[in-house]
Amino acid sequence: MKKLLEYLFIIEGILFGIIGVLFFINPFSTFSSFINICGVLIIVAGIFAIIRSFTSMNNVFLIVNGTISILFGLLLCFSPAETIDTIALFFGLWALIRGIYLFIMAIKYKNLVFNFHTVYIILLFILGLLILFNPFIAILATPYIIGIFFIVTAICEIYLGFKI
C-alpha cells in the first residue's frame, strides 16, 4: 500500500507539472483552451487525495483538500466561459484556503519547522493574498501564476512521493 501512495503522489506531481509547463509554453492559448482539462486534472488530484485519506493519519486534511479540489475542478469544467473572467479570484481563494489549511495541519501535527513543506505553505498563502488583493494585475498574469502554482505543486507532490 505504501508503494501505491508513492505512485499517487508522483503521478499527481507529474500531472501538475505538465499543466504548469503548458502555461509557460503558450500562456494565453493554454489558458483559454485548457480550462476544462485543468478542471478534470484537478478533479483527479482531488480523488487521489481522498484515496490517500484511507491510509493516512491526516485523513481529515486529505478529505477536505480532495473535496475542495473536486469542487474547484467541477467549477472549471461546467462554467468555463464565466470562469475565464473570474478564475484569478477563484484561484487566489483556492490557494489561500489550501495554504491556511496546510498551516493549521502543520501546527496540529507539530510539523511547523523550516523545510520544503513550510516554504510551500508560505508560497500558497502569499500567492492567494496577491491574487485577491490585486485582481486586475492577477488577471493579466493569471496564466503565469497558475503555471508557477502547478510547477511548485508538482515539485512538492513528487518530493512527497519519494519521501514516503
C-alpha positions, 0 to 999 in steps of 0.5 A: 500500500505504501508503494501505491501512495508513492505512485499517487503522489508522483503521478499527481506531481507529474500531472501538475507539472505538465499543466504548469509547463503548458502555461509557460509554453503558450500562456494565453492559448493554454489558458483559454483552451485548457480550462476544462482539462485543468478542471478534470486534472484537478478533479483527479488530484482531488480523488487521489487525495481522498484515496490517500485519506484511507491510509493516512493519519491526516485523513481529515486534511486529505478529505477536505483538500480532495473535496475542495479540489473536486469542487474547484475542478467541477467549477472549471469544467461546467462554467468555463466561459464565466470562469475565464473572467473570474478564475484569478479570484477563484484561484487566489481563494483556492490557494489561500484556503489550501495554504491556511489549511496546510498551516493549521495541519502543520501546527496540529501535527507539530510539523511547523519547522523550516523545510520544503513543506513550510516554504510551500505553505508560505508560497500558497498563502502569499500567492492567494493574498496577491491574487485577491488583493490585486485582481486586475494585475492577477488577471493579466498574469493569471496564466503565469501564476497558475503555471508557477502554482502547478510547477511548485505543486508538482515539485512538492507532490513528487518530493512527497512521493519519494519521501514516503 
